[in-house]
Amino acid sequence: MPRIEDYAIIGDLHTAALVGTNGSMDWLCLPHFDSPACFAALLDDDDAGRWLLAPEEGGVCTSRRYQRGTLILESEWRTKHGRVRVTDFMPPRDEVADVVRIVEGLSGTVRMRGELVLRFDYGHIVPWVRKHGKGIRAVAGPDAVLLATPVAVKGEHMSSVSEFTVKAGEKVPFVLTWHPSHLTHHRTRTIDPDKALTQTHDYWTQWSGRSKATGPYKEAVQRSLITLKALTYVPTGGIVAAATTSLPEQIGGPRNWDYRYCWLRDSTLTLQALLAAGYTDEATAWRDWLLRSVAGDPADLQIMYAIDGRRRIPEAELDWLRGYEGSSPVRTGNAAADQLQLDVWGEVLDGLSLTRNALLKADDDSWGVQTALMEHLEGAWDQPDNGLWEMRGPRRHFTHSKVMTWVAADRMVKAIRKFHLAGPVDRWEALRDTIHADVMAKGFDPDRNTFVQSYGSTELDASLLLIPRVGFLPPDDPRVIGTIDAILQDLSQDGFVMRYRPQKSDDGLPGGEGVFLACSFWMVDAQLGAGRRREATELFERLLALRNDVGLLSEEWDTQAGRQLGNTPQAFSHFALVNSAMQLHHGKAHRSDAPIPGAPQN
């Protein structure tokens, strides 16, 4: 099975596919990110669904790249008989979903083989397949797929096979089109692949051309921004945490989660990255998704929502799939949606404060929602919770959660003072002071000069690196410096930062995990804020080296095996990369409530 870093992403801003270096498309959910997969070989084997298109002799591609500024993937093979390129892309969605693959001969003559194995409902349902011209039409329940190509397609072992040769200068296109099986008024003719390629190229280059990113890491930043755009569900503005489910945090372990949803914890990081690069339309769309999703009783605020804002995302296990490299169970949905995580109130109010300062006028029509959230938090901030990392062990008083309730009060107070909005400013100011004192008294270990994971604990947690970013303490405060040094000493592997030590933190799950990449980017920011620019730069460049050959990061890194772990591509990792790169370029770490360098300011 290919490693996680062997996959590249293509997408149409509604869903995404993963293509391996072997030419196999092993993951695709249709019609949306969180729909059941029709290619699920990523989580089992070829019989769970995939689409191979590669030289007949097999093997991994010689090289691959994205066309500059786009999400158009080019994979090249150099064989003993010639060179061939496969171009993969998904045109921005119209009324149906299309996947286009174009085989192009570059030199000599290369024999090619295509194997289309459609398995709807995560590999569970074999469709009824009929000939359709030279291609096929497949139907199963709500799903219908057309494959159009000029080469002959035949049935072979419950798959659709094409065998052909391509010479230098020849092109052979394949267009896979999905539509609801019960509707006949949808587009019945497949798109022109060459026109679709031009239109897709124009869309992405125009979008990339809007970027304000500058500096020595511009290319890495722009690739991350394109990846984040690829993870965006354009109809609502929601951004999924990753395109996949159940890629393991430890090979063979059970820490396998569904990340095809939108987390509120990402809100401030998302907005910072988008605004810093000048993508105000995307920032506004994300803010609007956020407001629609959190509307309702403030007590019912969830940590995550579906791409359309739905609240119910029940967790289930797909026992017919063996999991990536045998890492079971394979899960859909996410039970963590029902957890209490007090930090999300702070993340939401911090994010809305950020957009108010950067995009909006003082008469923000979301103020009523924010007031309701704060009023609820007044009576809930001192409860134990599950924490940022969605621990399934006992609830406790996590230091980061308490710091983020301080952030909530702080941003509300500042909004009232600066924009003259209505609210009990004296009461919230007093609450802010009470929470600050509580954290300093119970969340800080003066003997070790470090903040701790939770009240009464001696364990560390990477989320403590966010204390200066949110403005709780200055970045050069001795207690912040002590926390940085403690994490470097006790919570690092090969110079990268773990979230926490699973064996000692009672997170309710067996096994371990890799180092969490976003946490190492937080260390970059913390080191920069502490005046340690050299250390920050060295760590950042080591992190850049963990990207795969086309610039993608998953959730975690296995320091022993030297490979990516977890769902991919991971929005949290790419948001953090963008923010750290911007801060290094401008020479200082910035707080989440401060103006963003390079971003438009009203």
TATA-V82607 format. One record per residue. RES is the residue in one small letter. PHI is phi in whole degrees, -180 to 180 (* if undefined). PSI is psi as a letter, one per 20 degrees, with the letter a starting at -180 (999 if undefined). OMEGA is omega in degrees with one decimal (NA if undefined). Layout:
<<RES PHI PSI OMEGA> <RES PHI PSI OMEGA>>
This chain:
<<m * p 176.5> <p -60 q 172.3> <r -72 r -178.7> <i -59 h -179.0> <e -73 i 176.3> <d -81 i -176.9> <y -100 q 171.7> <a -119 q -176.8> <i -108 q 163.7> <i -128 q -177.4> <g -169 r -177.9> <d -125 j 177.6> <l 72 j 169.8> <h -128 h 179.9> <t -155 a -177.3> <a -151 q 176.8> <a -124 q 175.4> <l -113 p -178.5> <v -117 p -178.9> <g -86 r 177.8> <t -68 i 177.1> <n -90 j 179.4> <g 84 j -178.2> <s -100 p 173.8> <m -87 o -169.4> <d -103 i 179.9> <w -150 p 174.4> <l -161 p 175.5> <c -108 p -179.3> <l -132 p 8.4> <p -93 i -173.6> <h -126 r 179.3> <f -52 g -173.4> <d -99 j 174.1> <s -76 r 174.2> <p -60 q -177.7> <a -78 q 169.7> <c -99 i 168.3> <f -119 o -178.2> <a -129 k 177.6> <a -60 h 176.7> <l -54 h -174.0> <l -112 j 177.7> <d -160 d 174.8> <d -143 a -173.5> <d -58 h -177.4> <d -68 i 177.3> <a -83 j 176.4> <g 112 p 175.3> <r -165 r 176.3> <w -138 o 179.4> <l -91 p 173.0> <l -147 o -171.8> <a -162 r 174.4> <p -57 q -176.5> <e -59 h -179.0> <e -75 i 175.2> <g 78 a -179.9> <g 91 r 180.0> <v -85 q -179.0> <c -66 q 178.6> <t -72 h 178.4> <s -159 r 174.1> <r -155 r -179.3> <r -165 r 166.9> <y -91 q 169.1> <q -58 p -171.1> <r -53 p 176.3> <g 74 j -175.7> <t -134 r 172.9> <l -112 k 178.0> <i -95 o -173.3> <l -98 p 175.9> <e -119 p 177.9> <s -119 p -178.4> <e -119 q 174.1> <w -118 p 172.2> <r -109 o -178.5> <t -107 r -179.9> <k -72 i -179.6> <h -107 i -179.7> <g 156 a -179.0> <r -117 q -178.9> <v -143 q 178.8> <r -125 p 171.6> <v -115 p 178.1> <t -105 p -177.0> <d -116 p 176.2> <f -163 r 172.9> <m -125 o 179.0> <p -62 q 173.8> <p -49 p -166.1> <r -63 p 162.7> <d -104 c -177.3> <e -87 i 178.2> <v -134 r -178.2> <a -103 p 178.8> <d -126 q 169.1> <v -121 p -176.2> <v -117 p 175.4> <r -130 p -177.5> <i -119 o 177.4> <v -93 p -177.6> <e -131 p 176.0> <g -76 p -179.8> <l -105 h 175.8> <s -162 q 178.7> <g 62 b 178.3> <t -134 p -175.6> <v -121 p 173.6> <r -82 p -176.3> <m -117 q 176.3> <r -136 p 173.6> <g -116 p 175.9> <e -133 o 178.3> <l -105 o 179.4> <v -118 n 179.5> <l -89 p 178.0> <r -139 n -176.6> <f -75 r 180.0> <d 57 l 175.7> <y 58 l 176.3> <g 81 j -171.3> <h -92 h -171.3> <i -121 p 173.6> <v -89 p -176.2> <p -77 r 171.4> <w -85 p -173.2> <v -115 p 176.2> <r -131 q 174.9> <k -66 q 177.6> <h -144 n -170.4> <g 65 c 174.2> <k -85 i -179.3> <g -100 b -177.8> <i -140 r 168.2> <r -128 p -178.5> <a -121 p -178.3> <v -135 p 172.4> <a -155 o 178.6> <g 57 c -175.8> <p -81 i -170.8> <d -109 p 172.7> <a -134 p -178.2> <v -132 p 172.5> <l -112 p 171.0> <l -116 o 178.6> <a -115 p 179.7> <t -162 q 177.9> <p -80 i 179.9> <v -99 q -177.5> <a -70 q 177.0> <v -121 p -179.5> <k -127 q 176.1> <g -82 p -178.6> <e -157 o 177.2> <h 52 l 176.6> <m 63 k 175.5> <s -139 r 179.3> <s -110 o -169.5> <v -113 p 173.2> <s -128 p 178.6> <e -127 p -174.7> <f -160 r 175.1> <t -114 q 177.4> <v -132 p 179.4> <k -103 r 178.7> <a -55 p 179.0> <g 90 i 179.3> <e -89 q 175.5> <k -128 p 176.4> <v -126 o -178.0> <p -92 q 170.8> <f -132 p 178.4> <v -126 o 176.9> <l -104 p -175.3> <t -122 p 177.3> <w -105 q 169.5> <h -151 r 177.0> <p -61 p -172.3> <s -66 h -175.2> <h -89 i -177.4> <l -107 p -179.7> <t -106 i -176.7> <h -86 i 177.1> <h -68 r -179.5> <r -51 p -176.6> <t -99 i 177.2> <r -98 q 178.7> <t -74 q -177.9> <i -74 q 173.0> <d -76 o -172.9> <p -64 h -179.6> <d -69 g 176.9> <k -64 h 179.3> <a -64 h 177.6> <l -63 g 178.5> <t -63 g -178.8> <q -65 g 179.2> <t -67 g 177.4> <h -61 g -179.4> <d -63 g -179.8> <y -59 g -173.8> <w -72 h 179.5> <t -69 h 175.4> <q -66 g 178.6> <w -65 g 179.7> <s -62 h -179.4> <g -66 i 178.0> <r -82 i -174.6> <s -67 p 175.7> <k -101 j -177.6> <a -65 p 177.6> <t -137 r 173.8> <g 103 r -173.8> <p -67 i -178.3> <y -109 k -174.3> <k -57 g -176.4> <e -65 g 178.8> <a -65 g 178.8> <v -63 g -177.1> <q -67 h 176.3> <r -65 h 176.9> <s -65 g 179.3> <l -65 g 176.6> <i -62 g 178.2> <t -63 g 178.2> <l -65 h 175.5> <k -62 h 179.1> <a -64 h 178.9> <l -91 j -178.4> <t -94 p 173.4> <y -91 n -168.3> <v -58 h -178.9> <p -56 h -177.8> <t -116 i -175.2> <g 89 i 178.3> <g -70 q 179.3> <i -121 p -178.3> <v -75 q -179.5> <a -69 h 176.1> <a -164 r -178.1> <a -86 i -169.6> <t -125 r 169.3> <t -124 q 164.7> <s 69 j 168.3> <l -72 p -163.7> <p -77 q 171.7> <e -84 i 172.8> <q -149 p -177.7> <i -59 p -178.8> <g 86 i -177.1> <g -95 r -175.5> <p -95 j -176.9> <r -82 m -173.7> <n -128 o -170.3> <w -125 q 177.9> <d -91 o -176.1> <y -109 j -177.6> <r -88 k -179.3> <y -134 r -174.7> <c -112 p -178.1> <w -96 p 176.5> <l -67 h -178.6> <r -62 h -178.5> <d -82 i -165.2> <s -60 g -176.9> <t -69 g 177.4> <l -60 g 178.4> <t -59 g -176.4> <l -65 h 177.8> <q -61 g -177.8> <a -65 g -177.7> <l -67 g -179.0> <l -67 h -179.6> <a -62 h 179.9> <a -93 j 176.3> <g 88 j -178.4> <y -91 m -175.8> <t -72 h 179.0> <d -64 g 179.2> <e -67 h 177.4> <a -64 g 178.4> <t -66 g 179.3> <a -64 g 178.3> <w -65 g 178.2> <r -60 g -179.7> <d -66 h 175.0> <w -59 g -178.7> <l -60 g -177.8> <l -66 g 178.4> <r -65 h -175.6> <s -70 h -175.8> <v -85 i -179.7> <a -60 p -178.3> <g 128 a -179.3> <d -65 p -179.7> <p -58 h 178.6> <a -69 i -177.9> <d -97 j 179.9> <l -58 p 178.8> <q -102 r 178.3> <i -83 i -179.5> <m -150 q 178.5> <y -142 r 174.4> <a -72 r -175.2> <i -61 h 178.1> <d -99 j 179.2> <g 93 j 178.3> <r -61 q -178.3> <r -94 h -174.0> <r -87 o 176.5> <i -135 m -173.9> <p -61 q -177.9> <e -87 p 176.7> <a -141 q 178.7> <e -113 p 180.0> <l -99 n -169.6> <d -75 i 177.6> <w -86 i 176.9> <l -104 p -176.0> <r -80 i -178.8> <g 92 q -179.9> <y -62 p -176.4> <e 48 k 177.1> <g 76 j -179.6> <s -86 n -179.1> <s -115 r 4.7> <p -84 r 168.6> <v -90 p -174.8> <r -118 q 165.6> <t -124 q -172.7> <g 73 r -177.5> <n -155 o -177.8> <a -67 i 178.7> <a -64 i 177.3> <a -59 h -178.1> <d -93 j -179.0> <q -75 q 170.4> <l -95 o 175.9> <q -129 o -174.4> <l -64 h -178.0> <d -63 h -175.3> <v -68 h 175.0> <w -62 g 177.8> <g -67 g 179.7> <e -64 g 179.9> <v -64 g -177.7> <l -70 h 174.5> <d -67 g 179.8> <g -63 g 178.9> <l -69 h 172.9> <s -63 g 180.0> <l -61 g -179.4> <t -71 h 176.5> <r -62 g -178.4> <n -71 h -172.7> <a -97 h -170.5> <l -122 h -165.4> <l -110 r 174.5> <k -90 r -175.3> <a -65 h -177.3> <d -84 l -178.0> <d -68 o -176.6> <d -75 i 177.5> <s -95 j -175.1> <w -61 h 179.3> <g -61 g 176.9> <v -63 g -178.5> <q -64 h 178.2> <t -63 g 179.1> <a -63 g 177.9> <l -62 g -178.5> <m -69 h 179.6> <e -63 h 175.8> <h -66 g -176.5> <l -64 h 177.5> <e -54 h -177.9> <g -96 j -174.6> <a -123 i -170.5> <w -62 h -175.1> <d -94 j 176.3> <q -85 q 168.5> <p -72 q -178.9> <d -144 a -178.8> <n -91 i 174.3> <g 81 r -178.0> <l -54 h -172.3> <w -91 j 173.0> <e 57 l -178.7> <m -63 p -179.1> <r -99 j 172.2> <g -90 a -177.7> <p -67 q 174.7> <r -67 q 178.0> <r -155 r -179.6> <h -90 n -179.5> <f -74 p -178.7> <t -61 g -179.5> <h -62 g 178.6> <s -60 g 179.5> <k -66 h 177.7> <v -60 h -178.8> <m -73 h 171.7> <t -69 h 172.3> <w -62 g 178.7> <v -59 g -179.8> <a -57 g 179.6> <a -65 g -178.7> <d -62 g -177.6> <r -69 h 178.0> <m -68 g 177.8> <v -61 g -178.3> <k -66 h 177.8> <a -64 g 179.6> <i -66 g -178.3> <r -65 g -173.7> <k -83 g -172.8> <f -106 j 177.3> <h 59 k 176.1> <l -82 r -175.5> <a -82 p 177.3> <g 166 q -178.5> <p -77 m -169.7> <v -62 h -179.2> <d -66 h -179.7> <r -67 g -179.7> <w -72 h 175.9> <e -67 g 177.6> <a -66 h 177.3> <l -63 g 178.1> <r -56 g -179.9> <d -66 h 179.5> <t -64 g -179.9> <i -65 g -179.9> <h -60 g 179.9> <a -64 h 179.7> <d -63 g 179.6> <v -65 g -178.6> <m -65 h -178.3> <a -81 h -170.8> <k -115 i -176.0> <g -106 j -178.1> <f -122 p 178.3> <d -102 o -176.0> <p -67 h -180.0> <d -67 h -179.9> <r -98 i -179.0> <n 57 l 178.4> <t -152 q 167.7> <f -73 q -176.8> <v -121 r -174.9> <q -61 g -178.7> <s -148 r -178.6> <y -59 p 178.6> <g 83 i -179.0> <s -99 r 172.2> <t -108 i -177.6> <e -76 q 177.6> <l -101 r -178.5> <d -154 p -177.8> <a -64 h 178.8> <s -62 i 177.8> <l -66 i 177.0> <l -68 i -179.2> <l -84 i -178.0> <i -54 g 177.4> <p -73 h -177.6> <r -62 h -178.4> <v -89 i 175.9> <g 88 j -179.8> <f -67 h 173.1> <l -140 q 176.8> <p -65 q -176.1> <p -65 h 179.1> <d -104 j 177.2> <d -63 p -178.7> <p -55 h 179.8> <r -73 h 173.7> <v -70 g 178.7> <i -60 g 178.3> <g -62 h 178.8> <t -69 g 176.6> <i -57 g -177.2> <d -66 h 178.9> <a -65 g 179.1> <i -68 g 177.1> <l -60 h -176.4> <q -81 g -168.0> <d -112 i -174.4> <l -131 k -177.6> <s -125 q 172.3> <q -132 p 179.5> <d 55 k 178.2> <g 85 i 177.5> <f -102 r -168.8> <v -104 p 172.0> <m -82 q 174.3> <r -66 g 179.9> <y -170 r 177.5> <r -96 o -174.5> <p -56 h -176.3> <q -68 h -176.3> <k -110 i -173.1> <s -102 j 176.0> <d 52 l -177.6> <d -89 j 173.4> <g 84 j -177.6> <l -135 q 175.7> <p -80 r 174.4> <g 79 a -178.1> <g -127 b -177.8> <e -159 r 176.3> <g -83 a 174.6> <v -80 p -176.0> <f -85 o -168.8> <l -64 h 179.5> <a -60 h -179.6> <c -65 h 177.4> <s -69 h 173.2> <f -66 h 175.1> <w -62 h 176.2> <m -65 h 174.5> <v -55 g -178.3> <d -64 g -178.6> <a -65 g 178.5> <q -64 g 178.2> <l -63 g 178.7> <g -64 h -179.9> <a -82 j 179.1> <g 87 j -178.9> <r -104 m -174.2> <r -63 g -178.3> <r -62 g 179.8> <e -64 h 179.6> <a -64 g -179.1> <t -66 g -179.6> <e -62 g 179.7> <l -66 g -179.6> <f -60 g -178.2> <e -71 h 172.1> <r -66 h 177.9> <l -66 g 177.4> <l -59 h -178.4> <a -69 i 178.8> <l -84 i 176.8> <r -64 q 177.0> <n -78 a -172.8> <d -65 i 177.2> <v -113 j 169.0> <g 86 k -175.3> <l -106 q 176.2> <l -122 q 170.1> <s -91 b -176.3> <e -80 g -171.0> <e -137 r 179.7> <w -135 p 175.9> <d -90 o -174.6> <t -70 h -179.5> <q -80 g -178.9> <a -85 i -178.7> <g 65 l -177.8> <r -149 q 178.4> <q -76 q 177.4> <l -133 q 172.7> <g 83 r -175.5> <n -63 q -171.1> <t -147 q -21.6> <p -68 q -170.6> <q -96 o -179.0> <a -60 g -177.4> <f -58 g 179.1> <s -66 g -176.3> <h -76 h 172.2> <f -59 g -177.1> <a -64 h 177.3> <l -60 g -179.1> <v -59 g -177.2> <n -65 g 178.9> <s -66 g 179.2> <a -62 g 179.8> <m -64 g -178.9> <q -69 g 176.5> <l -63 h -180.0> <h -64 g -178.2> <h -87 i 170.4> <g 86 j 178.4> <k -159 q 175.3> <a -77 q 178.7> <h -118 q 179.5> <r -82 q -177.2> <s -71 i 178.0> <d -104 j -178.9> <a -103 q 175.6> <p -56 q -177.1> <i -88 p 178.1> <p -57 p 177.7> <g 88 i -178.2> <a -88 q 175.7> <p -66 q -179.9> <q -127 p 175.3> <n -84 999 NA>>
